[in-house]
Amino acid sequence: MGKSELILRGVITLYVISELIDKPMNGYELEKTISERLMKEMPRGSIYVILKNASRKRLIKCEVIENSRGQKVKVYTVTDKGKEFFYKHEEPLSIAKGIIEELLERIREKKD
């Protein structure tokens, strides 16, 4: 996995946590929400790798529930540690945003 994919995975992990702060969701719902936001399909199964890693780090927790059709479904919720992790990233993301905007501007200038 390249550095750009690692950076994107980190950003998507933060996005997953932000969605779970709003409401618990299953993997399919998260994948659909993120794909809509990115306006691009996520690689098949990649959301589950992110969920597994976040769960292992105790940023989220998983509970198996039975849905209205009697199927067992894993539903993810954010933990207090996950909320702390998310809110701690405000400053680094603000710095990164400025750098990214500058880099995009430079790319556009040099392309023309």
Secondary structure, 3 states (H helix, E strand, C coil): CCHHHHHHHHHHHHHHHHHHHHCCEEHHHHHHHHHHHHCCCCCCCHHHHHHHHHHHCCCEEEEEEECCCCCEEEEEEECHHHHHHHHCCHHHHHHHHHHHHHHHHHHHHHHC
